[in-house]
Amino acid sequence: MNRITSPVSLLLACAALTFAGCGKQPVSGQSASAAPAPAAATLDSVDQKVSYGIGHNMGAGLARDSALTVDQAALIAGLTDGLAKAKTRVPESELEAAFMALQQKMAAAAAAAGEKQLALGNDYLAKNKAKPGVHVTASGLQYEVLKGGSGPKPTATSTVKVHYHGTLVDGKVFDSSVERKEPIEFSLNQVIAGWTEALQLMSVGDKWRLSIPPAIGYGARGKGDIPPNAVLIFEVELLEIK
């Protein structure tokens, strides 16, 4: 449920996506240790701050990509040449082949991660449904009532206000309005199927623990910090129907 909340954030996100499609290749013979130390940057003007923000966003995005070992010298060379509108030092055919090889490596890594998550998730769901107080619906959704409310129930098109804390089966937090200390509002027809189903069963004031199988979560593709085939565990409190 990550959100872009400002034009600057949108600009930085677009810049990172553009860069990710045209600048990830290493240049043979260069390494991160060969990268020259950057000159001290002046970060006073709007252009300087935006330029730094774009660079930082690119770096953070590349650091999250475990399939790629970033060569800083090659990265700086490509960025410098691109800004200078210079001809690429690597033939286009070699760049295309390198990107294709990286995509294949990423696909293989994603498939392996998906198989691991599927096994972990199936094991978790089998054990969790046997616990006292856990209910299982026809879709495979599992829920446990942590606190009972007495308010009305939303419909499939209601807009609701909730607090939630989302983790994977290993306890890793992937999203949490509780940690942000800011409840979120959304329409039930704009979220994953597991949430749409569960929240229609809840009354205002309820707090439930949901265990959502991938079929009614983000499925085999995953999303952001959520790997493919992941079971999603949420503690959700329904605060209000708008």
C-alpha positions as CSV (number, residue, x, y, z in Angstrom):
1,M,0.0,0.0,0.0
2,N,2.9,2.3,-0.7
3,R,1.7,5.7,-2.0
4,I,3.3,8.5,-4.0
5,T,2.0,11.6,-2.3
6,S,3.7,14.5,-4.1
7,P,4.7,15.6,-7.6
8,V,8.4,15.4,-6.6
9,S,7.9,11.8,-5.4
10,L,6.2,11.0,-8.7
11,L,9.1,12.6,-10.6
12,L,11.7,10.6,-8.7
13,A,9.8,7.4,-9.1
14,C,9.5,7.9,-12.9
15,A,13.2,8.8,-13.1
16,A,14.1,5.6,-11.3
17,L,11.9,3.5,-13.6
18,T,13.3,5.1,-16.7
19,F,16.9,4.6,-15.5
20,A,16.2,1.0,-14.6
21,G,15.3,0.2,-18.2
22,C,18.4,1.8,-19.8
23,G,21.3,1.9,-17.4
24,K,22.0,-1.3,-15.5
25,Q,24.7,-2.8,-17.5
26,P,28.3,-3.2,-16.2
27,V,31.2,-2.1,-18.4
28,S,33.9,-4.7,-18.7
29,G,37.1,-4.0,-16.8
30,Q,35.7,-1.5,-14.4
31,S,34.7,-2.0,-10.8
32,A,33.1,-0.2,-7.9
33,S,36.5,0.3,-6.3
34,A,37.7,2.1,-9.4
35,A,35.0,4.8,-9.1
36,P,36.5,8.2,-8.3
37,A,35.4,9.8,-5.1
38,P,32.6,12.3,-5.8
39,A,33.2,15.9,-5.4
40,A,31.5,17.6,-2.5
41,A,28.0,18.5,-3.8
42,T,26.2,21.8,-3.2
43,L,22.6,21.1,-2.4
44,D,21.1,24.5,-2.1
45,S,19.0,25.3,-5.2
46,V,15.8,23.5,-6.3
47,D,17.6,21.9,-9.3
48,Q,20.4,20.7,-7.0
49,K,18.0,19.2,-4.5
50,V,15.9,17.5,-7.2
51,S,19.1,16.2,-8.9
52,Y,20.3,14.7,-5.7
53,G,16.9,13.3,-5.0
54,I,16.8,11.6,-8.4
55,G,20.3,10.2,-7.8
56,H,19.4,8.9,-4.4
57,N,16.2,7.3,-5.6
58,M,18.0,5.6,-8.4
59,G,20.7,4.3,-6.0
60,A,18.1,3.0,-3.4
61,G,16.2,1.3,-6.2
62,L,19.3,-0.4,-7.6
63,A,20.4,-1.5,-4.1
64,R,17.1,-3.4,-3.6
65,D,17.7,-5.4,-6.8
66,S,19.5,-8.5,-5.6
67,A,19.8,-9.9,-9.1
68,L,22.2,-7.1,-10.1
69,T,25.7,-6.3,-8.8
70,V,26.1,-2.6,-9.4
71,D,29.4,-1.5,-10.8
72,Q,29.6,2.1,-9.6
73,A,32.3,3.2,-12.1
74,A,30.2,1.8,-15.0
75,L,27.1,3.4,-13.6
76,I,28.8,6.8,-13.4
77,A,30.2,6.4,-16.9
78,G,26.8,5.6,-18.3
79,L,25.1,8.5,-16.5
80,T,27.8,10.9,-17.5
81,D,27.6,9.8,-21.2
82,G,23.9,10.0,-21.2
83,L,23.8,13.5,-19.7
84,A,26.4,14.6,-22.3
85,K,24.3,12.9,-25.1
86,A,27.4,11.0,-26.0
87,K,27.3,7.8,-28.1
88,T,27.1,4.6,-26.0
89,R,30.5,2.9,-25.4
90,V,28.8,-0.5,-25.6
91,P,27.2,-1.6,-28.8
92,E,23.4,-1.7,-28.7
93,S,23.4,-5.4,-29.5
94,E,25.5,-6.1,-26.5
95,L,23.3,-4.0,-24.2
96,E,20.2,-5.8,-25.4
97,A,21.9,-9.1,-24.7
98,A,23.0,-8.0,-21.3
99,F,19.5,-6.8,-20.3
100,M,18.0,-10.1,-21.6
101,A,20.5,-12.1,-19.5
102,L,19.6,-10.0,-16.5
103,Q,15.8,-10.5,-17.1
104,Q,16.3,-14.2,-17.3
105,K,18.3,-14.2,-14.1
106,M,15.6,-12.2,-12.3
107,A,12.9,-14.5,-13.6
108,A,14.7,-17.5,-12.3
109,A,15.3,-15.9,-8.9
110,A,11.6,-14.9,-8.7
111,A,10.5,-18.4,-9.6
112,A,12.7,-19.9,-6.9
113,A,11.5,-17.3,-4.3
114,G,7.9,-18.1,-5.3
115,E,8.4,-21.9,-4.8
116,K,9.9,-21.2,-1.4
117,Q,7.0,-18.9,-0.3
118,L,4.4,-21.4,-1.6
119,A,5.9,-24.1,0.6
120,L,6.2,-21.8,3.6
121,G,2.7,-20.5,3.1
122,N,1.1,-23.8,2.8
123,D,2.8,-25.1,5.9
124,Y,1.7,-21.9,7.8
125,L,-1.9,-22.1,6.7
126,A,-2.2,-25.8,7.6
127,K,-1.0,-25.2,11.1
128,N,-2.8,-21.9,11.6
129,K,-6.3,-23.2,10.7
130,A,-6.0,-25.9,13.4
131,K,-5.6,-23.2,16.1
132,P,-8.6,-22.5,18.4
133,G,-10.6,-19.5,17.3
134,V,-9.4,-19.5,13.7
135,H,-12.2,-19.5,11.1
136,V,-11.8,-20.6,7.4
137,T,-14.0,-19.4,4.6
138,A,-14.7,-21.1,1.3
139,S,-12.0,-18.9,-0.4
140,G,-9.3,-20.1,2.0
141,L,-9.3,-16.9,4.0
142,Q,-8.4,-17.5,7.6
143,Y,-9.4,-15.0,10.3
144,E,-9.3,-14.8,14.1
145,V,-11.3,-12.2,16.2
146,L,-8.9,-10.2,18.4
147,K,-11.4,-7.6,19.5
148,G,-15.2,-7.6,18.9
149,G,-17.1,-4.5,17.7
150,S,-20.8,-3.8,17.5
151,G,-21.0,-1.3,14.6
152,P,-22.4,-1.8,11.1
153,K,-20.8,-4.0,8.4
154,P,-19.5,-2.5,5.2
155,T,-20.6,-3.6,1.7
156,A,-18.5,-4.5,-1.3
157,T,-18.5,-0.8,-2.5
158,S,-18.1,0.9,0.9
159,T,-15.3,3.2,1.7
160,V,-13.7,2.3,5.0
161,K,-11.2,3.7,7.4
162,V,-8.8,1.1,9.0
163,H,-5.6,0.5,10.9
164,Y,-3.6,-2.4,9.8
165,H,-0.2,-4.2,10.3
166,G,1.0,-6.5,7.5
167,T,3.6,-9.2,7.8
168,L,4.9,-12.3,5.9
169,V,4.9,-15.7,7.6
170,D,8.5,-15.1,8.7
171,G,7.4,-12.0,10.6
172,K,8.8,-9.5,8.2
173,V,6.7,-6.3,8.1
174,F,5.9,-5.2,4.5
175,D,3.4,-2.5,5.3
176,S,1.8,-0.9,8.4
177,S,-0.4,2.0,9.0
178,V,0.1,1.3,12.7
179,E,3.9,2.0,12.3
180,R,3.1,5.1,10.2
181,K,0.6,6.2,12.9
182,E,-1.9,7.1,10.2
183,P,-5.1,5.1,9.4
184,I,-5.9,4.6,5.8
185,E,-9.2,5.0,3.8
186,F,-10.1,3.0,0.7
187,S,-13.0,1.5,-1.2
188,L,-13.5,-2.2,-0.8
189,N,-13.6,-2.7,-4.5
190,Q,-10.1,-1.3,-4.9
191,V,-8.1,-3.7,-2.8
192,I,-7.1,-7.4,-2.9
193,A,-9.9,-10.0,-2.8
194,G,-8.9,-11.2,0.7
195,W,-9.5,-7.7,2.1
196,T,-12.7,-7.2,0.2
197,E,-14.1,-10.4,1.6
198,A,-12.8,-10.1,5.2
199,L,-13.9,-6.5,5.8
200,Q,-17.5,-7.2,4.7
201,L,-17.6,-9.8,7.5
202,M,-16.3,-7.3,10.1
203,S,-18.3,-4.8,12.2
204,V,-17.0,-1.3,13.0
205,G,-14.9,-1.7,16.1
206,D,-13.7,-5.2,15.2
207,K,-10.0,-6.1,15.2
208,W,-9.1,-9.3,13.4
209,R,-6.0,-11.2,12.4
210,L,-6.3,-12.2,8.7
211,S,-4.2,-14.9,7.0
212,I,-4.7,-14.4,3.3
213,P,-3.6,-17.1,0.8
214,P,-1.9,-15.9,-2.4
215,A,-4.9,-16.8,-4.5
216,I,-6.8,-13.9,-2.9
217,G,-3.7,-11.8,-2.2
218,Y,-1.1,-10.8,-4.8
219,G,-0.7,-14.2,-6.3
220,A,2.3,-15.5,-8.2
221,R,3.5,-12.1,-9.2
222,G,3.9,-10.5,-5.7
223,K,4.2,-6.7,-5.3
224,G,6.9,-4.5,-4.0
225,D,8.3,-6.1,-0.8
226,I,5.8,-8.9,-1.1
227,P,7.3,-11.9,-2.8
228,P,5.5,-14.2,-5.3
229,N,3.0,-16.7,-3.7
230,A,3.2,-15.1,-0.3
231,V,0.7,-15.6,2.4
232,L,-0.2,-12.2,3.9
233,I,-0.9,-11.8,7.6
234,F,-2.7,-8.7,8.7
235,E,-4.0,-7.4,11.9
236,V,-6.9,-5.1,10.8
237,E,-9.0,-2.8,12.9
238,L,-12.2,-1.4,11.2
239,L,-12.5,2.1,12.5
240,E,-15.2,3.6,10.4
241,I,-17.4,3.3,7.3
242,K,-17.3,6.6,5.5
